[in-house]
């Protein structure tokens, strides 16, 4: 099955300022990844081409990186995920950009079921939380997309009943 999944948020801020969010990924001061509620993004070395890691059961390597502009990851797992995902800054003016996350992949084998039933709802919730974290990191009002009951149930099952609540920048969302 071919997947093209895009999430985008318009943000007030210069391309350079918003670009620092991408550059902070997986660092001790990560301003983009919603690490309060989701597994942290981790790599085997500093962010750069060839770094390997991921978050939770999702594994990938950095395939392309243009500091302050974009980063692209190639999937290594789970089984049945063949493709990439990326963050890119799309300048709209000197003071506004679109921050886009795009996932392009082919699913096969077990992923024909696990993507639509498990991974896609979790992915969509995580990326929306990431874009909300971007807003808050830039000092903008937060656009919060509450998790669906299905996402909350999946997280509860996968955590053995110990799932963290939806937290953005230290605040619990309901």
Secondary structure, 3 states (H helix, E strand, C coil): CEEEEEEEEEEECCHHHHHHHHHCCCCCCCCCCCCCCCCCCEECCCCCCCCEEEECCEEEEEEEEECCCEEEEEEEECCCEEEEEEEEEEEEECCEEEEEEEEEEEECCCHHHHHHHHHHHHHHHHHHHHHHHHHHHCCCCCCCCCCCHHHHHHHHHHCCCCCCCCEECCEECC
